[in-house]
Amino acid sequence: MNAYLSVWRLRFVTGLQYRAAAWAGIATQCSFGFIFIMVYAAFYRNSAVKPPMSLDEVVSYIWLQQAFFGLIALWFRDHDLFRLIVSGNIAYELCRPCGLYSFWFAKLTGTRLSRTVLRCVPLLIIAVVLPQPYRLIPPPSATSLVLFVTSLAIGMLLVVALSMLIHISVFWTLSPAGSVLLFGITGEFLAGMVVPVPMMPLWLQRMVEWLPFRWTVDFPFRVYSGHIPPGEAATGILVQLIWLALLVVAGHWCMRRAMRRVVVQGG
């Protein structure tokens, strides 16, 4: 356990060094936030039917998406891990007296957290002080806030478990391009990164309900705004934990299979 905590801490502290990149990221996420909100505001002003979410709920959804982008972006990948696999230097990782899956899981978790910590607080402060309709509204209750934090933390672990499958797939493909595009584009759309799940067609919503992606983004952010009530949120957190267990078990199984065909240059 000490080895996993140590690599997590090392990746977290290393990520905190990139402060200029964090400020650039804050400016980028603010710009995207304003653009998306302006589009939705125009849509709501001219909508002939009542949308499934209020504008305040959508605005909160967008700002949370931008603030915690580093936690939920499925296309994020660790180039160092890809290079280890493709170059054959994976041999050094196999010499470590710890499980390779858990070691990489800790690495990816620390990196995502460090990328988010530097950006989320300034961006949330900016979003809270903006005028309407751009303002981030507070959660309706303390219970919703606690459930949001819990579901967001589990959602981050779900994203890491999914991204681990992307990294493991490179043992077979020897190139991350296809896996990243497939998971990044399809997964983020199904997670609600493009539009919230309630705004999708009903047939697509039914399909999304059976996949793990919506539990990483759409579910936590709608818990925050109160669109998902606390009772339903508690049940959803249980579903998140089930998906997390299934994905981790699948990841361990795939890693064991990958170790049977790993190629180490020089022998």
Secondary structure, DSSP 8 states (H G I E B T S, - for coil): -HHHHHHHHHHHHHHTT-HHHHHHHHHHHHHHHHHHHHHHHHHHHT-SS--SS-HHHHHHHHHHHHHTHHHH-TT---HHHHHHHHHSTHHHHHTSSS-HHHHHHHHHHHHHHHHHHHHHHHHHHHHHHS-TTS-----SSHHHHHHHHHHHHHHHHHHHHHHHHHHHHHHHHS-SHHHHHIIIIIIHHHHTSSS-GGGS-HHHHHHHHTSSGGGTTHHHHHHHHTSS-HHHHHHHHHHHHHHHHHHHHHHHHHHHHHHTS---TT-
